[in-house]
Amino acid sequence: MIYIPFDKHTSLGGPSTFMQNLQADLDREQYPYHEEYKKGDSIFFPIRFDFGVLKKIKKHGGAIIQRLDGVYYPSHHGSAYKKRNQRIQEVYLDYADTVVFQSDYCRLQCQEMLGKRDSDKDVTICNGVDPEIFFPADAAPLVGDCIEFITTGNFRRRLMLEPILNALESLKPRCAFRLHIVGPVKEELTDLVASRNYVVLHGNQTLHEVGQQLRRCHVYLFSNLNPPCPNSVLEAAATGLPVVSFDGGSLPELLPFSTELLAPVSSDLIQLEEDLRPERLSEKIELVINDLPKFETLARTHAGDFPFSKCGEKYRELFDSV
């Protein structure tokens, strides 16, 4: 039986959200697992784990399954990127029998920064969301003169907000709108929103509250650098919102039906901050505003594409195989 350290992933962030969703799925399907490593003969974990435990599992012939959601790279993390990748890379190259990538883009990024693995057991399994929390509104899409934009997440870097805010500034003379920011905003970023009267800060919210906020809005805006498989984008897409973002990372892979709303960036595998150009994002925002019914209908048509059950089934099949 497999050991899964769910108790070590209860905070904010993508890996913790995924682990909470996975545990709920396994419990719902009554799939057996252990939460104590001494009782499990194999292990599944995100990113990295205690080497002492991994060595014991390896010694007894157990399987080690590592899940990766992107790594550190020099253009964004500076000269410390190698040190920050070191433990992840050691698990990836020397311990893991199988590596699970969140997206094909994530696989390419890891191969670029950590090296290629000689394994045919590695798999790509995209994330999913809880359809009981993230689903389209029952009523018809909202209407009105004021466009309600929304972005969600744990806002810890300027590039997660600044390109969006700068893109919206150029639209102020031409339409009425509000931007709902749902999630914690790091104190150093408060200067970005302090003087913008169209911003509504909602702070940290439960997943149920995030779903409700999404269903009250028209368009989801997203900005981040080289996103491997952002839960927040999948949650917005599952509520039937058009997603406007940049054509980088895993976004075109996750939203193949809506690439028209992704602003162009460079063709490099690893994007730079300067690739997230607000004026290009602004063009895509204007595009969705000018033909909102079309993009709302398209988004709602694909709202059912992201249930966690699909993701969970693939993980259960993987665990069965070891």
Stockholm file with secondary structure:
# STOCKHOLM 1.0

chainA/1-322         MIYIPFDKHTSLGGPSTFMQNLQADLDREQYPYHEEYKKGDSIFFPIRFDFGVLKKIKKHGGAIIQRLDGVYYPSHHGSAYKKRNQRIQEVYLDYADTVVFQSDYCRLQCQEMLGKRDSDKDVTICNGVDPEIFFPADAAPLVGDCIEFITTGNFRRRLMLEPILNALESLKPRCAFRLHIVGPVKEELTDLVASRNYVVLHGNQTLHEVGQQLRRCHVYLFSNLNPPCPNSVLEAAATGLPVVSFDGGSLPELLPFSTELLAPVSSDLIQLEEDLRPERLSEKIELVINDLPKFETLARTHAGDFPFSKCGEKYRELFDSV
#=GR chainA/1-322 SS CEECCGGGCCSSSHHHHHHHHHHHHHHHTTCCCBSSGGGCSEEEEESCCCHHHHHHHHHTTCCEEEEECCCCCHHHHGGGHHHHHHHHHHIIIIICSEEEESSHHHHHHHHHHHCCCCCSCCEECCCCBCTTTSCCCSSCCCCSSEEEEEEESCBCSGGGTHHHHHHHHTTTTTCEEEEEEESCBCGGGHHHHTTCTTEEEEESCCHHHHHHHHHTCSEEECCCSSCSSCHHHHHHHHTTCCEEEESCTTHHHHCGGGGGGEECCCSCSSCCGGGSCHHHHHHHHHHHHHTHHHHHHHHHHTGGGCBHHHHHHHHHHHHHHC
#=GC SS_cons         CEECCGGGCCSSSHHHHHHHHHHHHHHHTTCCCBSSGGGCSEEEEESCCCHHHHHHHHHTTCCEEEEECCCCCHHHHGGGHHHHHHHHHHIIIIICSEEEESSHHHHHHHHHHHCCCCCSCCEECCCCBCTTTSCCCSSCCCCSSEEEEEEESCBCSGGGTHHHHHHHHTTTTTCEEEEEEESCBCGGGHHHHTTCTTEEEEESCCHHHHHHHHHTCSEEECCCSSCSSCHHHHHHHHTTCCEEEESCTTHHHHCGGGGGGEECCCSCSSCCGGGSCHHHHHHHHHHHHHTHHHHHHHHHHTGGGCBHHHHHHHHHHHHHHC
//
